[in-house]
Amino acid sequence: MSEVREMTPYHLLGGEAVLRQLVDRFYDIMASDPLAAGIHAMHAADTAEIRQKLFEFLSGWMGGPPLFVEKYGHPRLRARHMPFSIGEAERDQWLHCMFRAMDEIPMDSALYEHLQESFYRTADFMRNQ
């Protein structure tokens, strides 16, 4: 019998390989776009670990394998981001990088809009200023 798989954003995006591409492009944009200088300064020079953590988080967040939860437990996003001053400017810089990265990934317009809305809600929830 064939496996029935729910078509989650993770699967609609293209799974592991495309999600990895999105995350890598996001951090590449953050490192090179002057509009993201504020949030880039909040990150370590070596982004290998944070790239992996975002990939693992987004995998589960998008309905794919719950890699982050399996490794670290509940994400506790607000608590993990509390040490950083995150206001509207930082939220908008993060979204700018993510939306630019999304623009480079071929995807259905409905998925694009869904992810935009979901990323906005999540990024806005991270604000602590």
Secondary structure, 3 states (H helix, E strand, C coil): CCCCCCCCHHHHHCCHHHHHHHHHHHHHHHHHCHHHHHHHCCCCCCCHHHHHHHHHHHHHHCCCCCHHHHHHCCCCHHHHHCCCCCCHHHHHHHHHHHHHHHHCCCCCHHHHHHHHHHHHHHHHHCCCC
